[in-house]
Amino acid sequence: MSASLKTPEAAEHAFYLAFANTDLGAMARVWDADDVRCIHPGGDVLTGAAAVLESWREIFAGAAAPTVRHRLLHHADAGAISIHLVEERIGPPGADAAGLTRVLATNVYRHTARGWRMVLHHATLPLVEEQPDAPRGDEHHRLLH
């Protein structure tokens, strides 16, 4: 992976590649400095690069490289910040589409002197089922709050 991630999309690609390859070194290169935050599904807020990277080390420890697919649902850019709403599909190695768990994530990237870096990853398991016949991005789901 290049030391300089030239776009938010490049940083996002690097993040999901590091995840799919269970590569902690590559994951570390995606994150910015100590003011980062991460919330894994069902988890608490992790603050700072050390805590975030320790969580990824624990996730990767002894794990076979998972199947990880991601799809950008929406993005908003504001100067040196880019916010991405992403659908993740995650499962065991070689899993087909039916064997993947759907996760929704918000990824925030910041432009730094070293290129674009992740400063926030917040992933959650949706509490409503996906509506297969609903147009993507349409709000035909039961709202929970």
N, C-alpha and C positions, 0 to 999 in steps of 0.2 A: 504494500500500500504506500502511496506517495505521502511524504511528510506534510505536503500542502494539499488540502482538500479544497479545490477551487470553487465548488458550488455546494449549496445545502444538499442537493441531490447526491453529489459525490460522497458527502459525509454520511448520508442516510444509507447509501449502497454499502459503504465501508462498515457501518454499524451492523447491518443485517448479514453481511458476509462474515464478519468476526463472530457473530452469534451462531450462524450455521456451521462454522468451522470450529467452534468452541476454542477460539484463539484469543487468549487473554491479552497478549501483547498487542494484537491488532485492535482489540476493544479499547485498550488504554490510549491508543493513538487517536481515537475518535473523540474522546471526552476532553473538555476544556479544563481549566484550572480548578481550584478548590471550591468554587462557589456553585458546583453542579448539584443537581438533585435527581433522584431516581425513586420511583415507586413501582415495584413489581406487583403483579396481581395478588391481591389479598395482603400485601405487605405494608409496612410503615414507610414514612419518608426517610430516605437515606440522604445524608448531607455530606458533601465533600468527596473529592476524588478517591481518597483511601477507602471510605465506606462503600462507595459505589463499586469500585473495582473489586473489593473483597466479596461483595455480593455476587458479582459475575464469576469470580474464582470458585465460590461455593457452588454455583449453578453448573459450571463446567466440570467440576471435580468428578472424575470417574464416569462422566456422561459420554455416550456415543454422540457423534455429531447429529443433531436433530434435522428434520426437514423444516425449513423456515422459508415461508413465502410472505411477501409483503406487497401491499397495493396502496398507493397514495389516494386518499379520498378527497382531501382538500388541503390547500396551503394558503398561507397569508404571509406576505413579506413586508417588513417595515425597516428599511435601511439595513442595519447590521444584524437584524434578527429575522429568522424564518421559522414559522410554526407549521408543522405538518400533522394532519390527522391521518392515521394509517390503520388499515386493517391488516393484522398479522394472521397467518395460518401456521400453526406450529404442531409438530407431532414427532413420533419416533422416526428413526432413519428409514427412508424408502416408503414412508406412508403415502397412500393415495389421498385424494381430496376428502373422502369420507372419514379418514382417520386423523384429520387435522383439527385442532381446537382453534376456534375463532377468538381472537383477542383484539381489542381496540386500543390504540395507543396515540398519545400526543407526544411528538418529538419536537423539541425546540433547539435550534442551532443558532450560534452566534459567529459572526465574522471576526477573526482575530488576526494578529500578525502572522500566525502559522496557517491561516486558511480558515475554513468553516469547521466548527467543532460543536459537538452536542453539549448542551448545558442542562437539558431536562428530558427524561424519558418517563412517561407515566402510562403504564399498561394496566388494563382492566378486562375482566371477563364480563361480557354483557349479561345482564339479568333478564333480557328479553330475547326471544328467538328471532333470528333473521327472517325477514319476510321475503321469500324467494321471488314473488311476483311484483314486489314494490320497486319502483325506480330507485337506482342508487342515489343516496344523498337525500331522498325524500323522507319526511318525518311521518311515516305511517305506523310507528311503533307506539306502544303504550308507554307514556312517560312515567318515570318512577319518582322524579322530584322536580 
